[in-house]
Every structure is written in structure tokens, then in C-alpha cells.
Amino acid sequence: MVLSPRSLPYARLALRSLLRNAVEPFTLTLITDGPDDVRQLQDELDGLRADPVPQLRAAAIYGEADLADLEEERFGRRPALRRFRHGHPCWRKITDPLLLSAPGDEMVVLDPDLYFPNRFSFEPTVDRGVMLMWQRPSCLLPDEVVTTAIAAGVPLAHHTDIGVAQWRQPIDLDWLNWLIETLEAPSLPRHMHIESIVWAAIAMKIGGGYLDPGQWVCWHRTQYKRLLRRFGVPGASVLQRERFSGIKCFHAGGEAKWWLVDAQKMGLLDRNEAATDPAPLLPFEVLHPWQFRMLKARRSWLRRLGYYDLMG
């Protein structure tokens, strides 16, 4: 988990739900920025481990500089990957697990805004391929980078969410370096959602599938929810309309992550049910160029109409 101490107001709650409800033994690795961040997260983790956490085998926290030697060793001949690692912090969700794992290792990459309301198990990680959450309508942004990928003939999966990713080493680092170089033309803006474009390209390159969206649920900011917020409905009350019973994970993306604390205090999140049966993967859907053109045109049309200014 890539985690900044600034995210702790909601990430603290998410981590507690993970530690409390995971039924399988796991090792927790937190990835952050500087030494002060490492110390803050270590204090936080010590507090979270004050209660028994039987499934937590070990925990480690790494700052960006702590992995410099591993970066030199594994990415040394791949300059685009090195540049990517030092771009937006979210991009390190792709690069740093590759530095911290060995061939055959399972990598489960988690956002800090995930909530686990029930006793749950992760899906078995496939031997080859990547497993991602499904989200509508699309979080492949910014448009110009998607356009670059399509123009270069890079296939992209549609509806990929960045909340959870499960995959295994080894990964073709030469291809990944080529992909980043391709997306950089002419430059790569420091935009968090570029991570989603890279995951979408990885998905079409190595296969895998979507985690069952009935079990791994993504927050969807529908027009109805925008209206509720516009009329002053508290965020926690908006979350009350989500389904938490029987699911494995809820990804509180965007503004919804700031509502988790109040929603949890109101007793809206925790169900304490069993969600341990494996769910089948769904096949990835390819993003066709015509679909992207329609999405882009729709966003442009709504922007000209002032929809985003009015509805947020």
C-alpha cells in the first residue's frame, strides 16, 4: 500500500478493517516518501497492532530513498521506469512492488481508501495475468495520454479501477519500460490517473480479469448522488445507500473516502458477515477507439454546458 500520513484520517480506518477482517495470513508493506513519513507510519502501525492481529505475519515500511539500491539493480537499464517511479506518488503502486518481490511472489496492491466490512478472503492470484477491480464509466485519464496510447496501437482495458491489483512476478520490465516511453511522447503529465492507463495496458498485455464487481465494489458517483450532495445531504448518508452486506471490499474513491469515518461511527459500514468464498474473474473488456471518442465528446459537451461547475 502506497500511503502518505496525510491520508491517515481515512486510511487508518481502512487499515483497521483489513487487519480485523482478513482471514488469511499476509505480510503488510507500506510505501511512503521521506524519513518523517516512515516514522509517522511506524507510530501508526504500532498503535494498530496494539490489539492482537493473528493474520499479520510481518509488516515493513519503506521510504522512497530506501529502495534506491533496488531501483538501480532492477531498473538501471530502464530509464523510463526510473522516471515513472519518481513521478506521481500513485505511480509507485506499479513500480515499487516490483522492487520488493521475487520471481513467483504474489503481489496484492491496495489503495488506502478500501474498506473491508466483512470477514473476507482475497481471490486466489492467477499464475499469469493481473486482477483488477471494475469501475464505471471509466477512469482512464487524462485524455491526451489515452490518445497517445491508442495512436501507438497500445490496447487498453475498459472500466479498470485502481483500488486493488493482484499479480505475480516475473514481469517483463523491458516491455513496461517501452510502454512508459511510449506514453511519455511528448511528455507525461504528473496526473494520478495515468496509473490506471498503465494498468489497463498491462491487463491487455498479460491477461487476467476483473474481480467480481458484486464482491469488490467501487464507489460510483452517479448523477443522483451528485444531486444529493448538491442539496446538502451529508456524505455519510449518501454512503448509506451503498451495499455493504456480504461484500468483500468497498473502494471509497474520490470524495467518498472522506465520508468513511462518519459512516463508520453511524454503524453504516460493518456487517461482520462471512465473505470468504472465491468469486470468479470476469474477462477484461477492451476499450475501442470509438468508445473513447464518445466518452471524450460526452465530457467535453457536459463541460461546455457547465454541468461540472453546477454538479461538481
C-alpha positions as CSV (number, residue, x, y, z in Angstrom):
1,M,0.0,0.0,0.0
2,V,1.4,3.4,-1.0
3,L,0.4,5.6,1.9
4,S,1.1,9.2,2.9
5,P,0.5,10.2,6.5
6,R,-1.8,12.9,5.1
7,S,-4.2,10.1,4.2
8,L,-4.4,8.7,7.7
9,P,-7.8,10.2,8.6
10,Y,-9.5,7.6,6.3
11,A,-6.6,5.2,5.7
12,R,-6.4,4.4,9.5
13,L,-10.0,3.2,9.3
14,A,-9.3,1.2,6.1
15,L,-6.2,-0.5,7.6
16,R,-8.1,-1.4,10.8
17,S,-10.8,-3.1,8.7
18,L,-8.1,-5.0,6.7
19,L,-6.3,-6.2,9.9
20,R,-9.6,-7.1,11.6
21,N,-11.3,-8.9,8.8
22,A,-8.7,-10.7,6.6
23,V,-8.9,-14.4,7.3
24,E,-5.7,-15.4,5.5
25,P,-2.1,-14.7,6.8
26,F,-0.4,-11.8,5.0
27,T,2.6,-9.6,5.1
28,L,1.8,-5.8,5.1
29,T,4.2,-3.5,3.3
30,L,3.6,0.3,3.4
31,I,5.4,2.5,0.9
32,T,5.7,6.2,1.5
33,D,8.0,9.2,0.9
34,G,10.6,10.6,3.3
35,P,12.0,9.5,6.7
36,D,9.5,11.6,8.6
37,D,6.7,9.8,6.8
38,V,8.2,6.5,7.7
39,R,8.4,7.4,11.4
40,Q,4.8,8.6,11.4
41,L,3.5,5.5,9.8
42,Q,5.6,3.3,12.1
43,D,3.9,5.0,15.1
44,E,0.5,4.5,13.5
45,L,1.2,0.8,12.7
46,D,2.4,0.3,16.3
47,G,-0.9,1.7,17.5
48,L,-2.9,-0.5,15.1
49,R,-1.0,-3.6,16.3
50,A,-1.8,-2.9,20.0
51,D,-4.7,-5.3,19.6
52,P,-3.8,-8.9,18.5
53,V,-3.7,-9.3,14.8
54,P,-3.2,-13.0,14.3
55,Q,-3.2,-12.9,10.5
56,L,-0.5,-10.3,10.2
57,R,2.8,-12.2,9.7
58,A,5.1,-9.2,9.3
59,A,5.0,-5.5,8.4
60,A,7.5,-3.2,6.9
61,I,7.6,0.5,5.9
62,Y,9.8,1.9,3.1
63,G,10.5,5.4,2.1
64,E,11.3,6.3,-1.5
65,A,15.1,6.5,-0.9
66,D,15.1,3.2,1.0
67,L,14.6,1.4,-2.3
68,A,17.3,3.3,-4.3
69,D,19.6,0.4,-4.5
70,L,16.9,-2.0,-5.6
71,E,15.8,0.6,-8.2
72,E,19.4,0.8,-9.6
73,E,19.6,-3.0,-9.6
74,R,16.3,-3.7,-11.4
75,F,15.5,-0.6,-13.3
76,G,19.1,0.6,-14.0
77,R,18.9,-0.1,-17.7
78,R,15.3,1.1,-18.0
79,P,15.3,4.9,-17.6
80,A,11.6,5.4,-18.4
81,L,10.7,3.1,-15.5
82,R,13.0,5.1,-13.2
83,R,11.4,8.4,-14.3
84,F,8.0,6.9,-13.8
85,R,8.8,5.8,-10.3
86,H,9.8,9.4,-9.4
87,G,6.6,10.9,-10.9
88,H,3.3,11.0,-9.2
89,P,3.3,9.0,-5.9
90,C,0.4,6.9,-7.1
91,W,2.6,5.5,-9.9
92,R,4.7,3.8,-7.3
93,K,1.9,1.3,-6.8
94,I,3.2,-0.2,-10.0
95,T,6.9,0.2,-9.7
96,D,7.7,-0.4,-6.0
97,P,6.1,-3.9,-5.6
98,L,8.3,-5.0,-8.5
99,L,11.3,-3.9,-6.5
100,L,10.2,-5.6,-3.3
101,S,9.2,-9.0,-4.7
102,A,11.0,-12.0,-6.1
103,P,10.1,-14.4,-9.0
104,G,6.9,-16.2,-8.2
105,D,5.9,-13.8,-5.4
106,E,2.2,-12.8,-5.2
107,M,1.7,-9.0,-5.1
108,V,-1.6,-7.7,-3.8
109,V,-1.6,-3.9,-4.2
110,L,-4.2,-1.9,-2.2
111,D,-5.3,1.7,-2.2
112,P,-5.6,3.3,1.3
113,D,-9.3,4.1,0.7
114,L,-10.6,0.5,0.7
115,Y,-12.9,-0.7,3.4
116,F,-13.5,-4.3,4.3
117,P,-16.9,-4.6,6.1
118,N,-16.9,-8.4,6.5
119,R,-14.7,-11.3,7.2
120,F,-13.1,-11.9,3.8
121,S,-10.5,-13.7,1.8
122,F,-8.7,-12.4,-1.3
123,E,-9.3,-14.2,-4.5
124,P,-6.5,-16.7,-5.5
125,T,-4.0,-14.7,-7.6
126,V,-3.6,-16.2,-11.1
127,D,-0.3,-17.6,-12.1
128,R,-0.1,-15.2,-15.0
129,G,-2.1,-12.1,-15.5
130,V,-3.4,-9.2,-13.4
131,M,-6.6,-9.0,-11.5
132,L,-8.2,-5.5,-11.2
133,M,-11.4,-4.0,-9.9
134,W,-14.2,-3.0,-12.3
135,Q,-15.4,0.6,-12.4
136,R,-17.9,2.6,-14.5
137,P,-17.9,4.6,-16.6
138,S,-14.1,5.0,-17.0
139,C,-11.1,6.4,-15.0
140,L,-8.7,6.4,-18.0
141,L,-7.4,10.0,-17.8
142,P,-6.1,12.4,-19.0
143,D,-7.5,12.2,-22.5
144,E,-4.3,13.2,-24.2
145,V,-2.4,10.2,-22.7
146,V,-5.1,7.8,-23.7
147,T,-5.0,9.3,-27.2
148,T,-1.2,8.7,-27.3
149,A,-1.7,5.1,-26.3
150,I,-4.4,4.5,-28.9
151,A,-2.3,6.2,-31.6
152,A,0.6,3.9,-30.8
153,G,-1.5,0.8,-31.1
154,V,-1.4,0.0,-27.3
155,P,-4.6,-2.0,-26.4
156,L,-6.3,-0.8,-23.2
157,A,-8.8,-2.5,-21.0
158,H,-12.0,-0.6,-20.3
159,H,-13.5,0.1,-16.8
160,T,-10.3,-0.7,-14.9
161,D,-10.3,0.6,-11.3
162,I,-7.1,1.3,-9.4
163,G,-8.3,0.2,-5.9
164,V,-6.9,-3.4,-6.0
165,A,-4.4,-5.1,-8.2
166,Q,-3.2,-8.7,-7.8
167,W,-0.4,-10.2,-9.9
168,R,2.8,-12.1,-9.7
169,Q,6.4,-11.8,-10.6
170,P,8.1,-12.1,-13.0
171,I,7.0,-9.1,-15.1
172,D,8.5,-8.1,-18.5
173,L,10.3,-5.0,-17.4
174,D,11.6,-4.2,-20.9
175,W,8.1,-4.1,-22.2
176,L,6.9,-2.0,-19.2
177,N,9.8,0.4,-19.9
178,W,8.8,0.6,-23.6
179,L,5.2,1.3,-22.5
180,I,6.2,4.2,-20.3
181,E,8.4,5.6,-23.1
182,T,5.5,5.4,-25.5
183,L,3.1,7.2,-23.1
184,E,5.7,9.9,-22.5
185,A,5.5,11.2,-26.1
186,P,5.9,14.1,-25.9
187,S,5.7,14.3,-22.1
188,L,3.9,12.6,-19.3
189,P,1.8,14.9,-17.1
190,R,2.0,14.3,-13.3
191,H,-1.5,13.0,-13.1
192,M,-2.6,10.3,-10.7
193,H,-4.9,8.5,-13.1
194,I,-2.1,7.7,-15.6
195,E,-1.6,4.8,-13.2
196,S,-5.0,3.5,-14.5
197,I,-3.9,3.8,-18.1
198,V,-0.7,1.7,-17.3
199,W,-2.8,-1.0,-15.5
200,A,-5.2,-1.0,-18.5
201,A,-2.3,-1.7,-20.9
202,I,-0.8,-4.3,-18.6
203,A,-4.2,-6.1,-18.4
204,M,-4.4,-6.4,-22.2
205,K,-0.7,-7.4,-22.4
206,I,-0.7,-10.3,-19.9
207,G,-4.4,-11.1,-19.4
208,G,-6.2,-11.9,-16.2
209,G,-9.6,-10.4,-15.4
210,Y,-11.9,-8.2,-13.3
211,L,-12.6,-9.0,-9.7
212,D,-16.3,-9.7,-9.3
213,P,-17.9,-6.2,-9.0
214,G,-20.6,-7.8,-6.8
215,Q,-18.0,-8.6,-4.2
216,W,-15.3,-5.9,-4.9
217,V,-17.5,-2.8,-5.1
218,C,-16.4,0.6,-6.4
219,W,-18.0,3.9,-5.5
220,H,-19.8,5.3,-8.5
221,R,-20.5,9.0,-8.4
222,T,-23.8,8.9,-10.2
223,Q,-25.9,11.9,-11.2
224,Y,-28.3,11.0,-8.4
225,K,-25.5,11.1,-5.8
226,R,-24.2,14.4,-7.2
227,L,-27.7,15.8,-6.7
228,L,-27.9,14.6,-3.1
229,R,-24.6,16.3,-2.3
230,R,-25.7,19.4,-4.2
231,F,-28.8,19.6,-2.0
232,G,-26.7,19.3,1.2
233,V,-27.1,15.6,2.0
234,P,-24.2,14.5,4.2
235,G,-21.7,12.2,2.6
236,A,-22.2,9.5,5.2
237,S,-25.9,9.5,4.4
238,V,-25.0,9.1,0.7
239,L,-22.9,6.1,1.6
240,Q,-25.9,4.6,3.5
241,R,-27.3,3.8,0.1
242,E,-24.4,1.5,-0.8
243,R,-24.4,-2.2,-0.3
244,F,-22.0,-3.4,2.4
245,S,-23.7,-6.7,3.3
246,G,-22.0,-9.8,2.0
247,I,-19.3,-8.0,0.0
248,K,-15.5,-8.4,0.4
249,C,-14.4,-4.8,-0.3
250,F,-15.7,-1.3,-0.9
251,H,-13.5,1.2,-2.7
252,A,-14.4,4.7,-1.5
253,G,-12.9,6.5,-4.4
254,G,-12.8,10.3,-4.8
255,E,-14.7,12.3,-2.2
256,A,-16.3,9.2,-0.7
257,K,-13.2,8.3,1.2
258,W,-13.6,11.4,3.4
259,W,-17.0,10.2,4.5
260,L,-15.9,6.8,5.8
261,V,-15.2,7.9,9.4
262,D,-18.6,9.4,9.9
263,A,-20.3,6.5,8.2
264,Q,-18.4,4.0,10.4
265,K,-19.4,5.9,13.5
266,M,-23.0,5.8,12.4
267,G,-22.8,2.0,12.1
268,L,-23.3,2.0,8.4
269,L,-20.3,0.0,7.2
270,D,-19.6,-3.0,9.4
271,R,-21.7,-6.1,8.8
272,N,-19.4,-8.8,10.3
273,E,-20.7,-11.4,7.9
274,A,-18.6,-14.1,6.0
275,A,-17.4,-13.3,2.5
276,T,-14.7,-15.9,2.2
277,D,-15.9,-17.9,-0.9
278,P,-13.9,-17.3,-4.0
279,A,-15.6,-15.4,-6.8
280,P,-14.9,-16.0,-10.5
281,L,-13.0,-13.5,-12.5
282,L,-14.7,-11.7,-15.4
283,P,-12.9,-11.2,-18.7
284,F,-11.3,-7.8,-19.5
285,E,-13.2,-5.6,-21.9
286,V,-11.1,-3.8,-24.5
287,L,-11.6,0.0,-24.9
288,H,-12.3,0.5,-28.5
289,P,-11.2,3.8,-30.1
290,W,-14.8,4.7,-30.9
291,Q,-15.8,4.3,-27.3
292,F,-13.1,6.6,-26.1
293,R,-14.1,9.2,-28.7
294,M,-17.7,9.0,-27.4
295,L,-16.5,9.4,-23.8
296,K,-14.3,12.3,-24.6
297,A,-17.0,14.0,-26.6
298,R,-19.5,13.5,-23.8
299,R,-17.2,15.0,-21.2
300,S,-16.5,17.9,-23.5
301,W,-20.2,18.5,-24.1
302,L,-21.0,18.4,-20.4
303,R,-18.1,20.8,-19.6
304,R,-19.4,23.3,-22.2
305,L,-22.9,23.1,-20.7
306,G,-21.5,23.9,-17.3
307,Y,-22.6,20.6,-15.8
308,Y,-19.4,20.1,-13.8
309,D,-19.5,23.6,-12.5
310,L,-23.1,23.1,-11.3
311,M,-22.9,19.5,-10.1
312,G,-19.2,19.2,-9.0
